[in-house]
C-alpha cells in the first residue's frame, strides 16, 4: 500500500527539517568551538585562536564534541518543520500557497509549541 500524499508530505517536511538542522549545526560548530576556546583562553583574536587550535590539535578539533548538538538540532529542526507543516495544513485551504497571515499564525503556533 502506497503512503498517502499527506503522509508523504509530512515525511518530506521531517526529512527537510532534519537535514537543515544537521547542516546548520555541522557548519556552525567550528565557530562555536572557536568562540568557547576564545572565552576560556588568552588569545589576542579569532585568527590567532584559529591558528593555535589548528597547529596544536588539527582541523578535526573544530568538530570535537559535535555529536550531542548534532543529534539535538536534527531532532529539534525536524519537529519544528513538521509542526509548521501540520499547522499550515490545518489552517490553509491551499497549504502550498499560504497567505502572509497564515504563515505568521503557523510560525507563532510552532514557536509556542517549542
PyMOL CGO cylinders between C-alpha atoms (Angstrom):
from pymol import cmd
from pymol.cgo import CYLINDER

trace = [
    CYLINDER, 0.00, 0.00, 0.00, 1.49, 3.33, -1.07, 0.3, 1, 1, 1, 1, 1, 1,
    CYLINDER, 1.49, 3.33, -1.07, 1.67, 6.15, 1.50, 0.3, 1, 1, 1, 1, 1, 1,
    CYLINDER, 1.67, 6.15, 1.50, -0.94, 8.89, 1.18, 0.3, 1, 1, 1, 1, 1, 1,
    CYLINDER, -0.94, 8.89, 1.18, 0.13, 12.31, -0.03, 0.3, 1, 1, 1, 1, 1, 1,
    CYLINDER, 0.13, 12.31, -0.03, -0.28, 13.82, 3.47, 0.3, 1, 1, 1, 1, 1, 1,
    CYLINDER, -0.28, 13.82, 3.47, 1.98, 11.12, 4.93, 0.3, 1, 1, 1, 1, 1, 1,
    CYLINDER, 1.98, 11.12, 4.93, 4.49, 11.68, 2.15, 0.3, 1, 1, 1, 1, 1, 1,
    CYLINDER, 4.49, 11.68, 2.15, 4.35, 15.44, 2.74, 0.3, 1, 1, 1, 1, 1, 1,
    CYLINDER, 4.35, 15.44, 2.74, 4.87, 15.01, 6.48, 0.3, 1, 1, 1, 1, 1, 1,
    CYLINDER, 4.87, 15.01, 6.48, 7.79, 12.68, 5.84, 0.3, 1, 1, 1, 1, 1, 1,
    CYLINDER, 7.79, 12.68, 5.84, 9.30, 15.20, 3.43, 0.3, 1, 1, 1, 1, 1, 1,
    CYLINDER, 9.30, 15.20, 3.43, 8.92, 18.04, 5.97, 0.3, 1, 1, 1, 1, 1, 1,
    CYLINDER, 8.92, 18.04, 5.97, 10.51, 15.97, 8.75, 0.3, 1, 1, 1, 1, 1, 1,
    CYLINDER, 10.51, 15.97, 8.75, 13.36, 14.97, 6.45, 0.3, 1, 1, 1, 1, 1, 1,
    CYLINDER, 13.36, 14.97, 6.45, 13.92, 18.55, 5.30, 0.3, 1, 1, 1, 1, 1, 1,
    CYLINDER, 13.92, 18.55, 5.30, 13.94, 19.76, 8.90, 0.3, 1, 1, 1, 1, 1, 1,
    CYLINDER, 13.94, 19.76, 8.90, 16.37, 17.06, 9.98, 0.3, 1, 1, 1, 1, 1, 1,
    CYLINDER, 16.37, 17.06, 9.98, 18.71, 17.88, 7.09, 0.3, 1, 1, 1, 1, 1, 1,
    CYLINDER, 18.71, 17.88, 7.09, 18.51, 21.61, 7.81, 0.3, 1, 1, 1, 1, 1, 1,
    CYLINDER, 18.51, 21.61, 7.81, 19.26, 21.11, 11.49, 0.3, 1, 1, 1, 1, 1, 1,
    CYLINDER, 19.26, 21.11, 11.49, 22.15, 18.77, 10.81, 0.3, 1, 1, 1, 1, 1, 1,
    CYLINDER, 22.15, 18.77, 10.81, 23.66, 21.02, 8.15, 0.3, 1, 1, 1, 1, 1, 1,
    CYLINDER, 23.66, 21.02, 8.15, 23.39, 24.18, 10.21, 0.3, 1, 1, 1, 1, 1, 1,
    CYLINDER, 23.39, 24.18, 10.21, 24.97, 22.56, 13.26, 0.3, 1, 1, 1, 1, 1, 1,
    CYLINDER, 24.97, 22.56, 13.26, 27.73, 20.92, 11.24, 0.3, 1, 1, 1, 1, 1, 1,
    CYLINDER, 27.73, 20.92, 11.24, 28.61, 24.21, 9.56, 0.3, 1, 1, 1, 1, 1, 1,
    CYLINDER, 28.61, 24.21, 9.56, 28.42, 26.45, 12.63, 0.3, 1, 1, 1, 1, 1, 1,
    CYLINDER, 28.42, 26.45, 12.63, 30.02, 24.11, 15.19, 0.3, 1, 1, 1, 1, 1, 1,
    CYLINDER, 30.02, 24.11, 15.19, 33.59, 25.19, 14.32, 0.3, 1, 1, 1, 1, 1, 1,
    CYLINDER, 33.59, 25.19, 14.32, 32.65, 28.81, 15.04, 0.3, 1, 1, 1, 1, 1, 1,
    CYLINDER, 32.65, 28.81, 15.04, 31.08, 27.80, 18.34, 0.3, 1, 1, 1, 1, 1, 1,
    CYLINDER, 31.08, 27.80, 18.34, 34.23, 25.86, 19.22, 0.3, 1, 1, 1, 1, 1, 1,
    CYLINDER, 34.23, 25.86, 19.22, 36.35, 28.88, 18.38, 0.3, 1, 1, 1, 1, 1, 1,
    CYLINDER, 36.35, 28.88, 18.38, 34.11, 31.16, 20.48, 0.3, 1, 1, 1, 1, 1, 1,
    CYLINDER, 34.11, 31.16, 20.48, 34.31, 28.88, 23.52, 0.3, 1, 1, 1, 1, 1, 1,
    CYLINDER, 34.31, 28.88, 23.52, 38.07, 28.48, 23.21, 0.3, 1, 1, 1, 1, 1, 1,
    CYLINDER, 38.07, 28.48, 23.21, 38.48, 32.25, 22.98, 0.3, 1, 1, 1, 1, 1, 1,
    CYLINDER, 38.48, 32.25, 22.98, 36.39, 32.71, 26.12, 0.3, 1, 1, 1, 1, 1, 1,
    CYLINDER, 36.39, 32.71, 26.12, 38.46, 30.32, 28.21, 0.3, 1, 1, 1, 1, 1, 1,
    CYLINDER, 38.46, 30.32, 28.21, 41.86, 31.01, 26.63, 0.3, 1, 1, 1, 1, 1, 1,
    CYLINDER, 41.86, 31.01, 26.63, 44.01, 34.05, 26.26, 0.3, 1, 1, 1, 1, 1, 1,
    CYLINDER, 44.01, 34.05, 26.26, 44.11, 34.70, 22.54, 0.3, 1, 1, 1, 1, 1, 1,
    CYLINDER, 44.11, 34.70, 22.54, 44.56, 38.18, 21.07, 0.3, 1, 1, 1, 1, 1, 1,
    CYLINDER, 44.56, 38.18, 21.07, 41.91, 37.50, 18.44, 0.3, 1, 1, 1, 1, 1, 1,
    CYLINDER, 41.91, 37.50, 18.44, 39.95, 34.96, 16.43, 0.3, 1, 1, 1, 1, 1, 1,
    CYLINDER, 39.95, 34.96, 16.43, 42.66, 34.42, 13.82, 0.3, 1, 1, 1, 1, 1, 1,
    CYLINDER, 42.66, 34.42, 13.82, 45.28, 33.74, 16.48, 0.3, 1, 1, 1, 1, 1, 1,
    CYLINDER, 45.28, 33.74, 16.48, 42.94, 31.33, 18.26, 0.3, 1, 1, 1, 1, 1, 1,
    CYLINDER, 42.94, 31.33, 18.26, 42.14, 29.55, 14.98, 0.3, 1, 1, 1, 1, 1, 1,
    CYLINDER, 42.14, 29.55, 14.98, 45.82, 29.16, 14.10, 0.3, 1, 1, 1, 1, 1, 1,
    CYLINDER, 45.82, 29.16, 14.10, 46.74, 27.97, 17.58, 0.3, 1, 1, 1, 1, 1, 1,
    CYLINDER, 46.74, 27.97, 17.58, 43.99, 25.33, 17.68, 0.3, 1, 1, 1, 1, 1, 1,
    CYLINDER, 43.99, 25.33, 17.68, 44.77, 24.20, 14.15, 0.3, 1, 1, 1, 1, 1, 1,
    CYLINDER, 44.77, 24.20, 14.15, 48.51, 23.87, 14.87, 0.3, 1, 1, 1, 1, 1, 1,
    CYLINDER, 48.51, 23.87, 14.87, 48.11, 22.12, 18.22, 0.3, 1, 1, 1, 1, 1, 1,
    CYLINDER, 48.11, 22.12, 18.22, 45.13, 19.83, 17.57, 0.3, 1, 1, 1, 1, 1, 1,
    CYLINDER, 45.13, 19.83, 17.57, 44.50, 19.71, 13.84, 0.3, 1, 1, 1, 1, 1, 1,
    CYLINDER, 44.50, 19.71, 13.84, 41.43, 20.51, 11.79, 0.3, 1, 1, 1, 1, 1, 1,
    CYLINDER, 41.43, 20.51, 11.79, 39.25, 17.88, 13.48, 0.3, 1, 1, 1, 1, 1, 1,
    CYLINDER, 39.25, 17.88, 13.48, 39.45, 19.83, 16.76, 0.3, 1, 1, 1, 1, 1, 1,
    CYLINDER, 39.45, 19.83, 16.76, 36.85, 22.26, 15.43, 0.3, 1, 1, 1, 1, 1, 1,
    CYLINDER, 36.85, 22.26, 15.43, 34.28, 19.45, 15.21, 0.3, 1, 1, 1, 1, 1, 1,
    CYLINDER, 34.28, 19.45, 15.21, 35.13, 17.75, 18.50, 0.3, 1, 1, 1, 1, 1, 1,
    CYLINDER, 35.13, 17.75, 18.50, 32.03, 17.40, 20.66, 0.3, 1, 1, 1, 1, 1, 1,
    CYLINDER, 32.03, 17.40, 20.66, 29.69, 17.62, 17.68, 0.3, 1, 1, 1, 1, 1, 1,
    CYLINDER, 29.69, 17.62, 17.68, 27.59, 14.50, 18.30, 0.3, 1, 1, 1, 1, 1, 1,
    CYLINDER, 27.59, 14.50, 18.30, 25.21, 15.78, 21.01, 0.3, 1, 1, 1, 1, 1, 1,
    CYLINDER, 25.21, 15.78, 21.01, 24.50, 19.20, 19.42, 0.3, 1, 1, 1, 1, 1, 1,
    CYLINDER, 24.50, 19.20, 19.42, 24.09, 17.48, 16.04, 0.3, 1, 1, 1, 1, 1, 1,
    CYLINDER, 24.09, 17.48, 16.04, 21.55, 14.99, 17.36, 0.3, 1, 1, 1, 1, 1, 1,
    CYLINDER, 21.55, 14.99, 17.36, 19.66, 17.66, 19.27, 0.3, 1, 1, 1, 1, 1, 1,
    CYLINDER, 19.66, 17.66, 19.27, 19.42, 20.13, 16.40, 0.3, 1, 1, 1, 1, 1, 1,
    CYLINDER, 19.42, 20.13, 16.40, 18.47, 17.41, 13.93, 0.3, 1, 1, 1, 1, 1, 1,
    CYLINDER, 18.47, 17.41, 13.93, 15.51, 16.31, 16.06, 0.3, 1, 1, 1, 1, 1, 1,
    CYLINDER, 15.51, 16.31, 16.06, 14.52, 19.87, 17.04, 0.3, 1, 1, 1, 1, 1, 1,
    CYLINDER, 14.52, 19.87, 17.04, 14.52, 21.10, 13.43, 0.3, 1, 1, 1, 1, 1, 1,
    CYLINDER, 14.52, 21.10, 13.43, 12.69, 18.03, 12.14, 0.3, 1, 1, 1, 1, 1, 1,
    CYLINDER, 12.69, 18.03, 12.14, 9.93, 18.51, 14.71, 0.3, 1, 1, 1, 1, 1, 1,
    CYLINDER, 9.93, 18.51, 14.71, 9.78, 22.24, 14.05, 0.3, 1, 1, 1, 1, 1, 1,
    CYLINDER, 9.78, 22.24, 14.05, 9.41, 21.77, 10.28, 0.3, 1, 1, 1, 1, 1, 1,
    CYLINDER, 9.41, 21.77, 10.28, 6.88, 19.01, 10.80, 0.3, 1, 1, 1, 1, 1, 1,
    CYLINDER, 6.88, 19.01, 10.80, 4.84, 21.10, 13.23, 0.3, 1, 1, 1, 1, 1, 1,
    CYLINDER, 4.84, 21.10, 13.23, 4.86, 24.11, 10.91, 0.3, 1, 1, 1, 1, 1, 1,
    CYLINDER, 4.86, 24.11, 10.91, 3.71, 21.95, 8.04, 0.3, 1, 1, 1, 1, 1, 1,
    CYLINDER, 3.71, 21.95, 8.04, 0.92, 20.39, 10.10, 0.3, 1, 1, 1, 1, 1, 1,
    CYLINDER, 0.92, 20.39, 10.10, -0.31, 23.77, 11.32, 0.3, 1, 1, 1, 1, 1, 1,
    CYLINDER, -0.31, 23.77, 11.32, -0.24, 25.19, 7.78, 0.3, 1, 1, 1, 1, 1, 1,
    CYLINDER, -0.24, 25.19, 7.78, -2.25, 22.20, 6.51, 0.3, 1, 1, 1, 1, 1, 1,
    CYLINDER, -2.25, 22.20, 6.51, -4.79, 22.72, 9.32, 0.3, 1, 1, 1, 1, 1, 1,
    CYLINDER, -4.79, 22.72, 9.32, -5.09, 26.48, 8.75, 0.3, 1, 1, 1, 1, 1, 1,
    CYLINDER, -5.09, 26.48, 8.75, -4.94, 26.86, 5.00, 0.3, 1, 1, 1, 1, 1, 1,
    CYLINDER, -4.94, 26.86, 5.00, -7.33, 25.96, 2.26, 0.3, 1, 1, 1, 1, 1, 1,
    CYLINDER, -7.33, 25.96, 2.26, -4.29, 25.67, -0.01, 0.3, 1, 1, 1, 1, 1, 1,
    CYLINDER, -4.29, 25.67, -0.01, -1.19, 24.85, 2.13, 0.3, 1, 1, 1, 1, 1, 1,
    CYLINDER, -1.19, 24.85, 2.13, 1.12, 25.12, -0.91, 0.3, 1, 1, 1, 1, 1, 1,
    CYLINDER, 1.12, 25.12, -0.91, 0.43, 28.86, -1.14, 0.3, 1, 1, 1, 1, 1, 1,
    CYLINDER, 0.43, 28.86, -1.14, -0.28, 30.23, 2.35, 0.3, 1, 1, 1, 1, 1, 1,
    CYLINDER, -0.28, 30.23, 2.35, -1.01, 33.91, 2.90, 0.3, 1, 1, 1, 1, 1, 1,
    CYLINDER, -1.01, 33.91, 2.90, 1.30, 36.07, 4.98, 0.3, 1, 1, 1, 1, 1, 1,
    CYLINDER, 1.30, 36.07, 4.98, -1.19, 35.98, 7.86, 0.3, 1, 1, 1, 1, 1, 1,
    CYLINDER, -1.19, 35.98, 7.86, -1.43, 32.19, 7.74, 0.3, 1, 1, 1, 1, 1, 1,
    CYLINDER, -1.43, 32.19, 7.74, 2.36, 31.96, 7.77, 0.3, 1, 1, 1, 1, 1, 1,
    CYLINDER, 2.36, 31.96, 7.77, 2.54, 34.30, 10.76, 0.3, 1, 1, 1, 1, 1, 1,
    CYLINDER, 2.54, 34.30, 10.76, -0.02, 32.30, 12.73, 0.3, 1, 1, 1, 1, 1, 1,
    CYLINDER, -0.02, 32.30, 12.73, 1.57, 28.97, 11.83, 0.3, 1, 1, 1, 1, 1, 1,
    CYLINDER, 1.57, 28.97, 11.83, 5.02, 30.24, 12.78, 0.3, 1, 1, 1, 1, 1, 1,
    CYLINDER, 5.02, 30.24, 12.78, 3.71, 31.61, 16.08, 0.3, 1, 1, 1, 1, 1, 1,
    CYLINDER, 3.71, 31.61, 16.08, 1.98, 28.35, 16.94, 0.3, 1, 1, 1, 1, 1, 1,
    CYLINDER, 1.98, 28.35, 16.94, 5.08, 26.35, 16.03, 0.3, 1, 1, 1, 1, 1, 1,
    CYLINDER, 5.08, 26.35, 16.03, 7.26, 28.64, 18.14, 0.3, 1, 1, 1, 1, 1, 1,
    CYLINDER, 7.26, 28.64, 18.14, 4.86, 28.44, 21.09, 0.3, 1, 1, 1, 1, 1, 1,
    CYLINDER, 4.86, 28.44, 21.09, 4.85, 24.65, 20.95, 0.3, 1, 1, 1, 1, 1, 1,
    CYLINDER, 4.85, 24.65, 20.95, 8.51, 24.53, 21.27, 0.3, 1, 1, 1, 1, 1, 1,
]
cmd.load_cgo(trace, "trace")
